Amino acid sequence: MARALADGTRSAAQIHALRERATTIRRHIVEMLAEAGSGHPGGSLSAVEIVTALFFGGVLRYDPARPDWPDRDRFILSKGHGVPVLYAALAEAGFFPVAELRTLRKINSRLQGHPALGTAPGIEASTGALGQGLSIGLGMALAARMDRRDYRVFVLLGDGECQEGQVWEAALAIGFQRPANLVAIVDYNKYQLDGAVASILDLHPLAAKWRAMRWQVQEIDGHDLRQVLHALEWAAGVGAPACIIAHTVKGKGVSFMEGENAYHGVAPTEEELAKALAELNGALARAELSIEREAAEDQEAGR
Amino acid sequence: MKGLYPGLTFGKATRDAYGEALRELGQEHPEIVVLDADLAKSTKSAYFGEEFPDRFLNVGIQEANMVGMAGGLASCGKVPFISSFACFVILKGFDQLRMAVAYPHLNVKVAGSHGGISPGEDGASQQSVEDVALACSLPGFVVCVPSDEHQMRAAVKAAYRHYGPVYLRLGRPKAPLIYTAEPSDFQFGRAVRLRDGGDATVVANGLMVGAALVASEQLRAEGMGVRVLDMATVKPLDEEELRRAAEETGGIVVAEEHLLHGGLGARVAQAVGSLCPVPMEFVGLDDTYAESGDPEALFRKYGLTADHVVAALRRVLSRRTWGASQANSLSI
């Protein structure tokens, strides 16, 4: 699969298709978690646009028929508890059947409760003990440099995860080694298991911390697909380790989960699932309506 | 340390053999990458770094990050050897060894230098007495404590040939020579029978193999045949050789430069208990850290000499339920 246009422009139709995909991924997330009866909806839903842009916005280079293709880009979900969003994207991308999502967390399934290398195709690292993905990503980025390959490595971190010391070991090392093929994305949804990040161990000023480690940094709205795509393309061209701080909302897309930390690690009930799916179906319908308006805007802008 | 091993000659430290073997392997295998956490001069990984600077990375004082990086490198087809002091790479990197190496069963080789209490003067914070237990607890890890420079060279090459995680424990001081040359038949999980005998067996690794040989000679003078097994591989154990030792000698002493908890002794006891229970005794550190001091003096104070092995053998003989006539003849 080829990489996207580098100019960052997307037609309204392309963005619309991505929004639809994002909503489909949200539906998979709530459905698979309700089926499993456990798991982490909040931090899965907050990362949907980031993961959608990576897998379906032409950012990641991959081939679902060859998950071990040496030249593929690597995506590491360092915040491993958010794995439902990754499984949903991998299934949508064709790495395994969508029906397999219903086996999440069940015995004999390839879909472990946290990502495990060597289980589901497309999983690049075992994560779930927080703080480790960036180090693994650095190893991969250096392997690319040694082998003169041009694949890239994307690491998605949680905000609470950035409290782990190893994240800053890796950030310091990456700022020094300067692999230009490595991008870190922080899903800054402001909550961790026990409460608000700012009240438990505040990260502020987060961008300044990454800059002090010699990273290039951009802050974006992590639910605005245009902003996410622009930032990922900026990161590809910046020629240095790049960090995207994506401001997000925990539980995004399901009204009763948004910003409601009770859904950090609690699956929806059958009743909640029905409510969530009704909302997501409504979102799809509204997106259908907006496509015509945005297409008209596109035409006006000459895109 | 020479006073501890009368009759044995000394070779290099096993850490020197590690550095030399790595440098040799590096010539033929470009996928080998070596990482160190600012102890390359001490672990001797610097030998590789001088020869292959493009495949050597001193990551700084970041053991956890180093282990994670090794996982990433291995998942891209590299064969990383990572080294630091045993107490740092295993203990500070343990969660990372679990998540980035053991759980995904990646091809990472971990070298822990300055194993045991023989680093001596720097004191207990630099000595490593828990590393073998922790490494053994990681599913899929091979854990190996070679006894001398020749066996270490063979073990480094075996680590390269073996696909999967391997922990090699390196020693700081010059080690008594157990072998005359690099053994060509070295295999993980295969013990070496250094001395034969029918009265009891000493199972040892690392520097305690020399002590076991000295102890065996001492009791030979009293007419007793002590079998000595160099059990360099703590995991997987050579269960067949252990079964034979239990069946044919009726009593086993295990000697290691490690806590009695969770190391070679614990693993051998578990195996012997299920294969063929016989009386066992253990030589090692009994629930204690050591202290600063000359290594030879530390070995004497903390019970790691040939005399301690002999005493343990006499205790085993006193507990034997068969072959008592032989034991009684030795005036225990």
Chai-1 contact restraints between the chains, C-beta under 6 A:
chainA,res_idxA,chainB,res_idxB,connection_type,confidence,min_distance_angstrom,max_distance_angstrom,comment,restraint_id
A,L117,B,P104,contact,1.0,0.0,6.0,A-B,restraint_1
A,G118,B,P104,contact,1.0,0.0,6.0,A-B,restraint_2
A,S126,B,M99,contact,1.0,0.0,6.0,A-B,restraint_3
A,S126,B,Y103,contact,1.0,0.0,6.0,A-B,restraint_4
A,S126,B,P104,contact,1.0,0.0,6.0,A-B,restraint_5
A,A129,B,D95,contact,1.0,0.0,6.0,A-B,restraint_6
A,A129,B,M99,contact,1.0,0.0,6.0,A-B,restraint_7
A,Q132,B,G68,contact,1.0,0.0,6.0,A-B,restraint_8
A,Q132,B,M99,contact,1.0,0.0,6.0,A-B,restraint_9
A,Q132,B,A100,contact,1.0,0.0,6.0,A-B,restraint_10
A,S135,B,N65,contact,1.0,0.0,6.0,A-B,restraint_11
A,S135,B,G68,contact,1.0,0.0,6.0,A-B,restraint_12
A,S135,B,M69,contact,1.0,0.0,6.0,A-B,restraint_13
A,I136,B,G68,contact,1.0,0.0,6.0,A-B,restraint_14
A,I136,B,G71,contact,1.0,0.0,6.0,A-B,restraint_15
A,I136,B,G72,contact,1.0,0.0,6.0,A-B,restraint_16
A,I136,B,A100,contact,1.0,0.0,6.0,A-B,restraint_17
A,L138,B,M69,contact,1.0,0.0,6.0,A-B,restraint_18
A,G139,B,M69,contact,1.0,0.0,6.0,A-B,restraint_19
A,G139,B,G72,contact,1.0,0.0,6.0,A-B,restraint_20
A,G139,B,L73,contact,1.0,0.0,6.0,A-B,restraint_21
A,M140,B,G72,contact,1.0,0.0,6.0,A-B,restraint_22
A,M140,B,C76,contact,1.0,0.0,6.0,A-B,restraint_23
A,A143,B,L73,contact,1.0,0.0,6.0,A-B,restraint_24
A,A143,B,C76,contact,1.0,0.0,6.0,A-B,restraint_25
A,A143,B,K78,contact,1.0,0.0,6.0,A-B,restraint_26
A,Q166,B,A64,contact,1.0,0.0,6.0,A-B,restraint_27
A,E169,B,Q62,contact,1.0,0.0,6.0,A-B,restraint_28
A,E169,B,N65,contact,1.0,0.0,6.0,A-B,restraint_29
A,A170,B,N65,contact,1.0,0.0,6.0,A-B,restraint_30
A,A173,B,N65,contact,1.0,0.0,6.0,A-B,restraint_31
